[in-house]
């Protein structure tokens, strides 16, 4: 491996590191913000489940690997140019990592798309396939946060009505089965049966193994919340890793298996060392929420991202995650609009910043 190959390899891994720094905490932000877990516990769960998704990405998201290899966007001879791949990787990595250091949750997908366009404009000129770039990348990126926002904003009021109808809260318990109580009626012993009871946990009668089952909502919700957060992080691994692997394969830096493992591990390292500021933004600055609300948002987010990854659509996990929180905040009427506006502005700037950065790098080394 010569010096150019090593430099190219470092650039690809820099994207993975920046992605981990900016994205690792997004899936588990509701655990920390909702009080279900400490920062360290939430981060460990997020990194572990993301790693699992990353290692399965080759099976679940083959279409994304192909999309981000650049095939169809630029001519084959441009794809074979190490300068083009290096410029794309460094342009995206710098954009995403600077955002992570400032606590701004931007999209690696968005940055990579801008970087492909920037380096592609200089390297391929008129041969850059703008139509494919728009249909394959821009449309899913634009629609995914809107869809996440609308789904959560629609489902949250329905969820509130359902729980209110049955009198359920996070502190409730549910008793199911037959509960026997004895009373005297006209000189005879009578067994009274209660099929179900829902109320505050403190008011629930003690469980009886022979009669019925008692379920406290709080510990069950905590487990479901962890599973839903893990699902979002798993979906992030499935969705984000193939995009960086696609660059690595285009550069012929690794084979597929080596790419997956190396990129997954470097993503985990970036998240471990640089998640603090993104954690504060995602967990506390956008809006206040409880465990039930965070769980609902997570289920919507993970469903959208996994579905998109399966069909090879390059949606942004960041856009979907933040869009879900935006929908929750709008439905509750408790959005911190100044923070939301700043994040939305950063999304608008991500593409042109990454485009300019990758074009500049290609100008220097191309």
N, C-alpha and C positions, 0 to 999 in steps of 0.2 A: 504494500500500500504506500503510494507516494504522498508527498506533502499536500497536493491538491485534494486527494481522496480523504486525507485526515481532516482537512479544513471543511470539506463538504460534509463529512460525517459529524463533525462537531456542530455544524449549523443545523443539521436535522435534529440532533439531540437537544439543541438549544430550544427548538420549538416545543419538544416534549417537556422540557423543564419549565418553560414559561407557561405552558398549558396547565401543568400541575399546580404551579404557583397561583394562577388565576382561577382555576376551576375546581380544585379538589374539594373545597368546602361547600360548594353550592348545593350539592345534593343533600347534605346533612345540616344545612343552615337552620331548618325548622327544629331540629333536635336541640340545638344550642339556644336558639331564640325562644323556643317554647318551654325551656327549663327541663327538658327530658334528659339532658346529658351535659357534662362539662365540655369545655372546648377540646381537651385532649381525647376524651372518649368519643366525641362526635367525629373528630378528625381521623382517629384510628379506624372507626367504622367506615367512614367515607373512603379512605385510602384502600382499605381491604376489599370493599365491594367494587370499587373502581378497578382494582387490579384484576379481580375475577372477570369483570366485563371486558377488560382489555385483552385478556388471554383467550377469550372466546370470540373476539371480534372477527377473526378470519372466517369463522363458520357463519356468524350471524349478520355480517355487514360486508360481504364481498363487493357489493356494488359501490360502496363508499371508497374502498381501496382503489378501484378502477377510476372513479371520478376524480380523485385527488392525485392521481398519477400524472394528470395533465393531458391524458390521451384525448384527442378530439378538440382540444383548445388551441394547441399550437402544433406546428409541423413536427414530424418525428426527429428531424435533425436538431431542432431546438431542444426537445426533451433530452437528447443525448449530450447536450452541452452542460458540463458541470457548473458553469457560471450561472446559467439560468436557474438550476435547482438551488444553488447556494444563495442566490439573490432572493428567491421566494422564501426559503427557510429563514434567512436572517431578517428579512423585512417583517415577516409575521412574528418572529420571536421577539424582536425589539419592541414592537407595538404592544404585544400581550404582556410582556414582563414589566414594562414601564407602568402599564395600567394596574398590574398586580401590586406594585410597590406603592401606588397611590390609593389603593383600596377601591378601584373602579372595576366592576365586573363586566368585562367586555367579552366578545366571542372570538375564540380561536378560529372557528370556522369562517367568520366574517373577515378576520385578519388574513387568513390564508387565501380567501377569495380575492381580496384586494391585492395581495402580494402576487398572485398568479396573473392578475390583470396588469399590474405595474411592470413586472419583469417581462411579461408577454408582449406588451406594447413596444418595448425597446428591442426585444429579441426577435419577435415575429412580425412586427409592424401590422400591415393590412391583413396578414395571414392569421392574426389572432381571431378566433371564432367567437365574436361577440354574441351571436345568437345563442350558441351553446352555453356561453357563460351566463347569460341572462336566464335561460330556461332551466338550466341544471342547478345554478347556484343562487342567483338573486331572488327568484320567486319563492322557493322554500324558506329562505332566510327572512323574507319580508312577511310571509304569512304565518310562520310558526309562532311568534310571540303574540300576534293578534288572536290566533286560535286558542292559545293557552289562557290568555286573559279572558276571552269570552266564555270559555268552558268553565273556568273556576268561578267567574262572576255569576254565571247562570246556576251552577250546581250548589253554590254556597247558600243562597236563600232557600232552595229546596231542602238542603240538609238541615238548616235551622228549623224549618217548619216540621220536618219529620221528627226531629228530636224533641221539639216542643210538644208535639201531639202525644208522644208517649211519656212525656215528663222525664226525659233522660238528660243527665249532665255528667261531667267527668267524675263527680263525686257520688254518682248513683250506684246502686247494685240491682241486679235482676235475679229473682228466684223463680225457678221453673220446676214444675212437678206437682206432687201432691203433698200438702202439709196437713197433718192431722191435729185437730184440737178437740178437746172433750168438753161437752156441756150437758146439762141435765134438762130434758124437755119432757114434761108430763111423766116424770118418774123413770124415764129411760135414758140410757147413755146414747148420745148422738155424736157422730164423727162429722166435723165440718172440713170441707176440702177447699184448698186455695190452689188454683192452677198456676197462677203467676202473680208476681209482685214486683213493682218497680218503684224505687224511691231512694232516699238518701242512704248511703252505706251504713250510717249510724243507726238507722231505723230498721234495717233488715234483720229478721230473726236469724238466730244461729243456724247454720246448715245442718241438715240431718241426712246422713248417707242413705238411710232406708226410705226417705220420703221425697226429698227434692234436692236440686243443685242450686248453689248460690254463686253468682258471678259478680265480683266487684268490677265496675267499669274501668277504674283508673289503671290497674296493672295490665288489663287486657289492651286498653288503648295504648299504653306505653310500648307494648310488644308490637302492636300493629304499626305504630309510629316508626319504630326502628326498622321494621321490614319495609315500610314505604320509603323511608329515607335511603335505605340500602338499595332499593329498586331504582331510585333516581341516580344514585352513584354508579350502580351497575350499568344503567342505560348510558351514562356519560362515558364509561369505559368503552362500551360497544360503539358509541357514536363518534367519539373523538380520536381514539387510537387509530382507526383505519385511515383517517385523513393524513396523519403524520406518516403512517406506514406507506401510504401511496407515494409520498414524496421520497421516502427512503428507497422504494423499489424503482421509482423513475431514475433515481441517481445511481442505481445499482450499488448502493452502499452496503446492503445486507441482503440475505435471502429472506423469505417471508417469516419463517419461524424466529430467526434471530432478531428481525426487526420488531416483531411483536413483543418479545421478551425484553429487549433493550429499551424500547420506547416506554413500555409499561413501567419498568423499574425507574427510569429517569422521571417520568411523570409523577410517580409516587414520591420521589425525593424532592421534587419541586414543591409539591403540596405540603410535605412534612416541614420544610424550612421556611415557606413564605405564604402561609395561608391566613395569618393573623388579621391583616387589614381587610381582606375580602370577607372574612368571617364576621367582623363587626358590621360591615355594610349590609350584608345579606341577612344577618340574624336580628339586628336591632334597629337599623337606621331607616328601613323602608316602611315598616309598619309593626305594631304590636300584634301578636297572635298567640293562641294557646295550642295545646297538643292536637286537639281534634281538628282545628282549622289547618294546622300544618300538615296533618295526615291527609286530609282531603286534597290539598294542593299538590302534595307529593304524588298521590295516586294518578292525578291527571297528568302531571309532568312526565312521570316514568312511562305511562302508556303512550303518550305522544312521541317521545324520543325513541323508544324501542320500536314502535311501528314505523317511524320514518327511517330508522337505521336498516330495518329488515327490507324495506323497499328501495334502499340506496339513495334516499333523499338527504342532502346535506343540511339538515336543520341545525340550529345552534342550541346546545344544551343550556348555555347561558341565557339566551333569549327566551327559551321555554321556561326555565326556572324562574327568572325574574318576572316574565310575563304572568306566570301563575300567581306570584306574590302581588303583582299589580292588580290582577283580577280580584284577589282576596281583599286587598286594601280598598278597591273601589266599591265592592259589595258591602264591606263593613263601614265605609265612610270614614276610615281612619288612616288614609294614606298620607305619608309625609311627602307632599307634592314637590317640595324643593329638591329632595334627594332623588325622587323619581324622574324629575325633569333633567337633573344632571346626568343620570344614567342614560336616559334616552338620547341626550345630546352626545354622549360618548359613543353611543352606537352609531350615530350618524357620522361621526368623525373617524371611526375605526377603519372603514374601507379606504377613504382617501389618504389617511396617514400611512397605512400599510402599503398602499399603492405607491406613494411617494418614496417610502423607505426602500422597498424592493427595487424600484426603478433606479434609485440613487446607488444602491449596492451594485446593480448590474452595470450601471454606467462606469463604476470604478473598476470592476473586475472583468466585464464582458469583452 
